[in-house]
Amino acid sequence: MRVITGKAKGISLKTPQGMRTRPTADRVKEALFSIIRFHVPGARVLDLFGGTGQLGIEALSQGAEYAVFVDAREDACGLIRENLKRTHLEKQASVLRCDYMEYLRRCRECFDVIFLDPPYAEDFLENALNRITEIDILRSGGIIVTERPLGKELHQVFPGYSRSKDYKYGKTLLSIYTKDEALEE
């Protein structure tokens, strides 16, 4: 696993031992960042299920202003911190050890890009999408990037948000929700 492009291009990221974290395949990550490339420069990013930190780190490498990484596991948070240090991006990020719903309950900042790549077998993705759209932490024109396994369905519509088509890469589906610009005051 490596940083694909930008100021940290080519730097290898440390991966976890065992199967508790499922990093996004480089091929899927490359396709994803090709799709969202115009949303990244200058963005404030939330990587809600941080894991290794690779999605937020890739965004930082490609010009995002700042990234917040959230993960409930201490070992994952340590891995994210180590990968931020490897890429020299630690000053542009914060890492929080916290359950994702607890973080969303107390979140008071807004983001331009939110990455949701939770454990596939859980209902975390649906819960996170529902909560994010309720508390309105995405800036006008911002995007929520979701990753899920083939066969896992998601709601097509959330009030004030539009969903892209699904992008299929092997057994992985990517969907992007965009906050409708007309709703922000």
Secondary structure in CASP SS format (residue, H / E / C, confidence):
PFRMAT SS
TARGET T0000
AUTHOR 0000-0000-0000
METHOD secondary structure of the structure
MODEL  1
M C 1.00
R E 1.00
V C 1.00
I C 1.00
T C 1.00
G C 1.00
K C 1.00
A C 1.00
K C 1.00
G C 1.00
I C 1.00
S E 1.00
L C 1.00
K C 1.00
T C 1.00
P C 1.00
Q C 1.00
G C 1.00
M C 1.00
R C 1.00
T C 1.00
R C 1.00
P C 1.00
T C 1.00
A C 1.00
D H 1.00
R H 1.00
V H 1.00
K H 1.00
E H 1.00
A H 1.00
L H 1.00
F H 1.00
S H 1.00
I H 1.00
I H 1.00
R C 1.00
F C 1.00
H C 1.00
V C 1.00
P C 1.00
G C 1.00
A C 1.00
R E 1.00
V E 1.00
L E 1.00
D E 1.00
L C 1.00
F C 1.00
G C 1.00
G C 1.00
T C 1.00
G C 1.00
Q H 1.00
L H 1.00
G H 1.00
I H 1.00
E H 1.00
A H 1.00
L H 1.00
S H 1.00
Q C 1.00
G C 1.00
A C 1.00
E C 1.00
Y E 1.00
A E 1.00
V E 1.00
F E 1.00
V E 1.00
D E 1.00
A C 1.00
R C 1.00
E H 1.00
D H 1.00
A H 1.00
C H 1.00
G H 1.00
L H 1.00
I H 1.00
R H 1.00
E H 1.00
N H 1.00
L H 1.00
K H 1.00
R H 1.00
T H 1.00
H C 1.00
L C 1.00
E H 1.00
K H 1.00
Q H 1.00
A E 1.00
S E 1.00
V E 1.00
L E 1.00
R E 1.00
C C 1.00
D C 1.00
Y H 1.00
M H 1.00
E H 1.00
Y H 1.00
L H 1.00
R H 1.00
R H 1.00
C C 1.00
R C 1.00
E C 1.00
C C 1.00
F E 1.00
D E 1.00
V E 1.00
I E 1.00
F E 1.00
L E 1.00
D C 1.00
P C 1.00
P C 1.00
Y C 1.00
A C 1.00
E C 1.00
D C 1.00
F H 1.00
L H 1.00
E H 1.00
N H 1.00
A H 1.00
L H 1.00
N H 1.00
R H 1.00
I H 1.00
T H 1.00
E H 1.00
I H 1.00
D C 1.00
I C 1.00
L E 1.00
R E 1.00
S E 1.00
G E 1.00
G E 1.00
I E 1.00
I E 1.00
V E 1.00
T E 1.00
E E 1.00
R E 1.00
P E 1.00
L C 1.00
G C 1.00
K C 1.00
E C 1.00
L C 1.00
H C 1.00
Q C 1.00
V C 1.00
F E 1.00
P C 1.00
G C 1.00
Y E 1.00
S E 1.00
R E 1.00
S C 1.00
K C 1.00
D C 1.00
Y E 1.00
K E 1.00
Y E 1.00
G C 1.00
K C 1.00
T E 1.00
L E 1.00
L E 1.00
S E 1.00
I E 1.00
Y E 1.00
T E 1.00
K E 1.00
D C 1.00
E H 1.00
A H 1.00
L H 1.00
E C 1.00
E C 1.00
END
